[in-house]
Amino acid sequence: MLQVYDTEITSRLFLGTAGYPSPAVLSDAVRASGTQIITVSLRRETAGGKAGGAFFELIRGLGTKILPNTAGCHTTKEAVLTAKMAREVFKTNWIKLEVIGNQDTLQPDVFALVEAARILSNEGFEVFPYTTDDLVVAERLVEAGCRVLMPWCAPIGSAMGPQNLSALRSMRAHFPDVTLIVDAGIGRPSHATTVMELGFDAVLLNTAVAGAGNPAVMASGFAKAVEAGRLAFEAGMLEPRDMAVPSTPVIGKAVFS
Ligand SMILES: CC(=O)[C@@H](O)[C@H](O)COP(=O)(O)O
């Protein structure tokens, strides 16, 4: 069971809803993933060219909790305004806060992000900030009122997978009580397993499923990968060793008669 703000969920896989070839494929993938939280952009072109009301109706019909996002925003002002519109449209205080600072890497403008997080938290929003793996920025976001952090593991849509495992490990160690969700850059189920093994609470991904040859099958693969990583973390994994250790201890010598 994972607590996200005051909501308890069992699936640790969050799914984006952009870039699917059709609304039907999107619906199938969401169902196959078993996700309980999907993120929706108020601004992006949506599945099958459907936009606005029709798309949002489809999203509401999927039976998951909705985490609106501010994808495509580049300033504090734009992100705050988009968050307020999202609250009206989806009747939720949750907002996945994205303030993009660089067009090539789509990395967040962390200064504008902290400012927007503070404004929105003060206005009663529960903020899920899309951030880098920088510990100082993370501290500022927590001070601004965020109880969830969403560090990237690689640029959005890159499918590169974790680029800085030691930074992610440090983040987990520094924030044992903050809900940490890896968001962006995951390309394969094994990437999701890797970050879950580090003790991250969940992963959010979009492109790896939406762009797969068969999104529903890939969504199901990711669900299993996330669960496997979590189970491994909870079970306690062995540390790698330099030397061989016999897995079958022997006592004395075999006796042949
Ligand atoms: C969907 C969303 O809100 C994002 O933050 C992002 O698009 C996820 O990244 P990937 O598409 O790389 O999984």
The ligand as an SDF file (V2000), in Angstrom:
LIG
                    3D

 13 12  0  0  0  0  0  0  0  0999 V2000
    3.3930   12.3740  -19.0240 C   0  0  0  0  0  0  0  0  0  0  0  0
    4.1250   13.2690  -18.1600 C   0  0  0  0  0  0  0  0  0  0  0  0
    3.5240   13.9180  -17.4250 O   0  0  0  0  0  0  0  0  0  0  0  0
    5.5840   13.4100  -18.1750 C   0  0  0  0  0  0  0  0  0  0  0  0
    6.2390   13.9520  -17.1540 O   0  0  0  0  0  0  0  0  0  0  0  0
    6.4120   12.6930  -19.0720 C   0  0  0  0  0  0  0  0  0  0  0  0
    5.9530   12.7890  -20.3450 O   0  0  0  0  0  0  0  0  0  0  0  0
    6.8300   11.3290  -18.6540 C   0  0  0  0  0  0  0  0  0  0  0  0
    8.0310   11.0480  -19.2480 O   0  0  0  0  0  0  0  0  0  0  0  0
    8.2280    9.9010  -20.3300 P   0  0  0  0  0  0  0  0  0  0  0  0
    7.2920   10.2170  -21.4400 O   0  0  0  0  0  0  0  0  0  0  0  0
    9.6680    9.9780  -20.6690 O   0  0  0  0  0  0  0  0  0  0  0  0
    7.8470    8.6280  -19.6430 O   0  0  0  0  0  0  0  0  0  0  0  0
  1  2  1  0
  2  3  2  0
  2  4  1  0
  4  5  1  0
  4  6  1  0
  6  7  1  0
  6  8  1  0
  8  9  1  0
  9 10  1  0
 10 11  2  0
 10 12  1  0
 10 13  1  0
M  END
$$$$
